[in-house]
Amino acid sequence: MLEALDQIEREAHAALEAAADGAALEAWRIAFIGPKGRVKAALGATREVPADQRAAYGKRVNALAADLEARFKQKQGSAGAAPRPSSGPRVDLTEPGVVESQGLGRRHIVLRVRDELCDVFARMGFNVAQGPEVEDDEHNFVKLNIPADHPARDPADNFYVDDPARTQRPRMLRSQTSTVQIRIMEQASAAARGNPAAVGGLAAPIRIVAPGRVYRPDTVDATHSFMFHQIEGLAVDRGTTMAELKSTLLHFARAYFGPDTEVRLRPSFFPFTEPSAEFDMKIRLRPDQPVRWMELGGCGMVHPNVLRACGIDPEVWTGFAFGFGIERLAMGKYGIPDIRMLYENDLRFLKQI
């Protein structure tokens, strides 16, 4: 074993003498005195040496390591070789650590837009209301004046939890946030019972917006998804008119999209409003595309049958309602050409918004 150390010493001296530059010197260091070098390996072999020779062997290995280390430093200084490369700047371990920032997280664009919309409507006097996503047929259709034979109730166009052919009031994933309007009006009407100040089923006006997820088995494309977000608005008061609805939507559009925003109402039909309209806005989704009208949602005056179904007298109270797709509003404001981009979880896209 001692002869093996002598052999290592001879080879190390010869190789060190032949090292002509910094690269060769660094290769020598790695081969002989580095953490995985031959001297380290020889030290690890101490356990294989007979017990009566271990002390002498260990002393010889330590002497060899010290000698080669000294020779390496001398050669390094005389040759003017550069110090061994480092993976980065030298660090003073006595200083407090510095954590390199990896970037802060942020809320998803759909949630941010939802909160921005609620903030705009809050400044217009609307409170935020919530409702369950699993609804029953009564709140999703019946009290919204949607008859039993209406195409919107077709099982192929809804996500039913219960079989509608076997259950009188089947449950379903709500297809619209209008269900929250019904629940709010029911609650307000119930609270007015026995109240001497209440007239026509209400004690005070209602003014709410209801954001939330809705579900429809639509074919996924650039503007449709089977799950998306809506924000529904409802105002019930004495003397509410279509002019007030139009003014509300115009002020909202210009507050959120800018003072030059162009909007329009197109006559339409919905079972739960009369008269009804589609709400459109001029949008440029991409810089290379022309500005075009894009439908954002529907609106209208609350149908008298809907008010009656909730215990409110339509001869005393009138109201307006509107509903927008939050994804479409996000697409309009941020120029997103495809709704699918919102749900692909591509960090390159999410970091841009």
C-alpha positions in Angstrom: 0.0 0.0 0.0 2.9 2.4 0.7 4.4 1.5 -2.6 1.1 2.6 -4.3 1.4 6.0 -2.5 5.0 6.3 -3.9 3.6 5.6 -7.4 1.0 8.3 -7.0 3.6 10.8 -5.8 5.9 10.1 -8.8 3.1 10.4 -11.3 1.8 13.6 -9.6 5.2 15.3 -9.7 5.7 14.4 -13.4 2.2 15.5 -14.4 2.5 18.8 -12.4 5.8 19.5 -14.1 4.3 19.0 -17.5 1.3 21.3 -16.9 1.9 24.3 -19.1 -1.3 26.4 -18.7 -4.2 27.1 -16.4 -6.4 24.4 -17.9 -3.8 21.7 -17.6 -3.1 22.8 -14.0 -6.8 22.6 -13.1 -7.1 19.2 -14.7 -4.1 18.1 -12.5 -5.8 19.4 -9.4 -9.0 17.5 -10.2 -7.1 14.3 -10.9 -4.8 14.2 -7.8 -6.0 16.5 -5.0 -9.6 17.2 -5.9 -12.6 15.8 -3.9 -12.6 12.7 -6.2 -8.9 12.7 -6.9 -6.4 9.9 -6.4 -5.1 11.1 -3.0 -8.7 11.2 -1.6 -9.3 7.7 -2.9 -6.1 6.5 -1.2 -7.2 8.0 2.1 -10.5 6.2 1.7 -8.6 2.9 1.3 -7.2 3.2 4.8 -9.7 0.6 6.0 -8.2 -2.0 3.7 -4.7 -1.6 5.3 -3.7 -4.2 8.0 -4.3 -2.8 11.5 -0.6 -2.7 12.4 0.2 -0.5 9.3 -2.7 1.9 9.4 -1.0 4.6 11.4 2.0 4.7 9.1 -0.2 4.6 6.1 -2.4 7.4 7.3 0.6 9.6 8.1 2.0 9.0 4.6 -1.3 9.9 2.9 -1.6 13.1 4.9 2.0 14.1 4.1 1.5 13.3 0.4 -1.7 15.5 0.3 0.1 18.4 2.0 3.1 18.1 -0.3 1.0 18.1 -3.5 -1.2 20.9 -2.3 1.9 23.1 -1.6 3.4 22.2 -5.0 0.1 23.0 -6.7 0.0 26.5 -5.1 3.6 27.2 -5.9 3.1 26.1 -9.5 -0.1 28.1 -9.8 1.7 31.3 -8.5 4.8 30.9 -10.7 2.9 30.2 -13.8 0.5 33.0 -13.3 -2.4 30.7 -13.8 -5.9 31.9 -13.3 -7.7 30.6 -10.2 -10.0 27.7 -10.8 -13.3 28.8 -12.3 -16.3 29.5 -10.2 -20.0 29.1 -10.9 -20.7 32.6 -9.8 -19.5 35.6 -7.8 -17.7 35.0 -4.6 -20.1 35.0 -1.6 -19.3 36.2 1.9 -21.0 33.6 4.0 -21.1 35.9 7.0 -23.5 38.3 5.2 -27.3 37.9 5.3 -28.6 35.8 2.5 -30.2 37.4 -0.6 -33.2 35.7 -2.1 -33.5 36.3 -5.8 -37.1 37.1 -6.7 -38.9 34.6 -8.9 -41.7 37.0 -9.7 -44.9 37.6 -7.7 -48.1 35.7 -8.5 -51.2 37.4 -9.8 -54.9 36.7 -10.0 -56.3 35.2 -13.1 -57.6 37.7 -15.7 -61.2 36.4 -15.4 -61.2 37.0 -11.7 -59.6 40.4 -12.1 -62.1 41.5 -14.6 -65.0 40.2 -12.4 -63.7 42.3 -9.5 -63.3 45.3 -11.8 -66.8 45.0 -13.0 -68.2 44.7 -9.5 -66.2 47.8 -8.5 -67.7 49.8 -11.5 -71.3 48.8 -10.6 -70.7 49.4 -6.9 -69.9 53.0 -7.7 -73.3 53.1 -9.5 -75.1 51.9 -6.3 -75.3 48.2 -7.0 -74.6 45.6 -4.3 -73.0 42.3 -5.0 -75.1 39.1 -4.5 -74.3 35.4 -4.8 -76.3 32.3 -5.4 -75.8 28.5 -5.7 -74.3 27.0 -8.9 -76.5 23.8 -8.5 -80.0 25.1 -9.0 -83.5 23.7 -9.4 -85.8 23.9 -12.4 -88.1 26.4 -10.6 -85.4 29.1 -10.2 -83.6 28.4 -13.5 -86.7 28.3 -15.7 -90.2 28.4 -14.1 -89.9 31.7 -12.2 -88.1 33.3 -15.2 -91.2 32.9 -17.3 -89.7 30.1 -19.4 -92.5 27.7 -20.4 -92.2 23.9 -20.2 -92.0 23.5 -24.0 -89.3 26.2 -24.5 -86.2 25.0 -26.4 -83.9 26.4 -23.6 -85.2 23.6 -21.3 -84.1 20.8 -23.6 -81.9 18.3 -21.7 -79.4 18.4 -24.6 -78.9 22.1 -23.8 -78.4 21.9 -20.1 -76.4 20.0 -17.5 -79.1 18.3 -15.5 -78.2 16.6 -12.2 -81.6 14.9 -12.0 -83.5 13.3 -14.9 -86.0 15.9 -16.0 -88.3 13.1 -17.3 -88.6 11.6 -13.8 -88.3 14.5 -11.4 -90.9 17.2 -11.1 -88.4 19.9 -10.2 -85.0 18.6 -11.4 -81.7 20.1 -10.3 -79.2 21.3 -12.7 -76.0 23.3 -13.1 -77.4 26.8 -13.6 -77.4 28.0 -17.2 -77.6 31.7 -16.2 -77.0 33.9 -13.2 -80.6 35.2 -13.6 -81.3 32.6 -10.9 -79.7 34.9 -8.4 -82.2 37.7 -9.3 -85.1 35.3 -8.5 -83.6 34.4 -5.1 -83.0 38.1 -4.2 -86.5 39.1 -5.2 -88.0 36.2 -3.2 -85.9 37.1 -0.2 -86.9 40.8 -0.4 -90.6 39.9 -0.8 -90.5 37.5 2.1 -88.9 40.1 4.3 -91.6 42.6 3.4 -94.4 40.3 4.7 -95.9 41.8 7.9 -94.0 45.0 7.4 -96.5 47.9 7.5 -94.2 50.1 5.3 -94.0 47.5 2.6 -96.1 48.2 -0.5 -96.7 45.8 -3.4 -94.5 43.1 -1.9 -91.4 45.2 -1.3 -90.3 47.4 1.5 -87.3 49.0 -0.4 -85.9 49.1 -4.0 -83.5 46.3 -5.1 -80.2 47.1 -6.9 -77.7 44.2 -7.2 -75.2 42.6 -9.5 -74.5 38.8 -9.4 -71.2 37.5 -10.8 -70.6 33.8 -11.1 -70.0 30.6 -13.2 -72.7 29.2 -15.5 -72.8 26.0 -17.5 -74.1 25.1 -20.9 -73.1 22.2 -23.2 -71.9 24.5 -26.0 -69.4 23.5 -28.6 -66.1 25.0 -27.6 -64.8 27.5 -30.2 -63.2 31.0 -30.2 -66.2 32.7 -28.5 -68.0 29.8 -26.7 -67.3 27.4 -23.8 -69.3 24.9 -21.8 -68.3 26.8 -18.6 -68.0 30.5 -18.5 -68.7 33.5 -16.2 -71.6 36.0 -16.2 -72.4 39.1 -14.3 -76.1 39.7 -14.0 -77.7 43.0 -12.9 -81.1 43.8 -11.5 -82.8 47.0 -10.4 -86.4 47.1 -9.1 -87.9 50.4 -8.0 -90.9 52.6 -8.6 -91.0 54.1 -12.1 -88.0 52.3 -13.5 -87.8 52.7 -17.3 -86.0 51.5 -20.3 -84.2 54.8 -20.5 -82.7 54.2 -17.1 -81.4 50.8 -18.3 -79.9 52.3 -21.4 -78.2 55.1 -19.3 -76.9 52.6 -16.8 -75.3 50.4 -19.6 -73.8 53.4 -21.4 -72.3 54.8 -18.2 -70.9 51.3 -17.4 -69.3 50.9 -20.8 -67.6 54.3 -20.8 -66.5 53.9 -17.2 -64.9 50.5 -17.9 -63.7 50.8 -21.6 -63.2 54.5 -21.9 -65.2 57.7 -22.8 -65.1 57.0 -26.6 -66.7 53.6 -26.3 -69.5 53.0 -28.8 -72.4 50.8 -27.7 -75.9 50.0 -29.1 -79.1 48.2 -28.1 -80.7 45.9 -30.7 -84.3 44.7 -30.2 -84.5 41.1 -29.2 -86.6 38.6 -27.2 -86.2 36.9 -23.8 -89.0 35.3 -21.8 -88.0 37.0 -18.6 -87.8 40.6 -20.0 -90.2 42.8 -22.0 -89.1 44.7 -23.9 -85.8 43.0 -24.5 -82.6 44.0 -26.3 -79.1 42.8 -27.1 -76.2 44.9 -25.9 -73.4 45.3 -28.4 -70.1 47.2 -28.3 -67.5 48.1 -31.0 -64.4 46.1 -30.3 -61.0 45.5 -32.0 -59.8 42.1 -30.9 -56.5 42.2 -32.8 -54.4 45.1 -34.2 -54.6 43.6 -37.7 -58.4 43.3 -37.6 -61.0 46.0 -38.2 -63.3 47.3 -35.4 -66.5 45.3 -35.3 -69.7 45.0 -33.3 -69.5 42.3 -30.6 -72.5 41.1 -28.6 -71.8 41.3 -24.9 -75.1 40.2 -23.5 -78.9 40.7 -23.2 -81.0 43.2 -21.2 -84.5 44.5 -20.8 -87.4 45.4 -18.5 -88.2 42.6 -16.0 -91.3 40.8 -17.2 -94.4 41.3 -15.0 -94.8 37.5 -14.7 -91.3 37.3 -13.2 -92.2 39.9 -10.6 -95.5 38.2 -9.8 -93.7 34.8 -9.4 -91.5 36.4 -6.7 -94.4 38.0 -4.9 -93.9 41.6 -6.2 -96.7 43.6 -7.6 -95.7 44.8 -11.2 -98.4 47.6 -10.9 -96.3 49.2 -8.1 -92.8 48.1 -8.9 -90.9 47.9 -12.2 -87.4 46.8 -12.9 -84.7 46.2 -15.5 -82.1 43.4 -15.8 -79.0 42.8 -17.8 -76.5 40.0 -18.2 -73.0 40.0 -19.7 -70.4 37.3 -20.3 -67.3 38.2 -18.2 -65.0 36.4 -20.7 -66.3 38.5 -23.5 -65.8 41.7 -21.6 -62.2 40.6 -20.9 -61.7 39.8 -24.5 -63.0 43.2 -25.5 -60.9 45.2 -23.0 -57.7 43.3 -23.5 -57.9 42.4 -27.1 -58.0 38.6 -26.6 -59.1 37.0 -29.9 -60.0 33.5 -28.5 -61.8 32.6 -25.3 -59.8 29.3 -25.1 -56.7 31.3 -24.3 -58.2 32.2 -20.9 -58.2 28.5 -19.8 -55.1 27.0 -21.4 -53.0 28.1 -18.4 -50.2 29.2 -20.7 -47.9 31.4 -18.5 -46.6 33.3 -21.5 -50.2 34.5 -22.2 -51.2 35.1 -18.5 -48.1 37.2 -17.8 -49.0 39.5 -20.7 -52.4 40.5 -19.2 
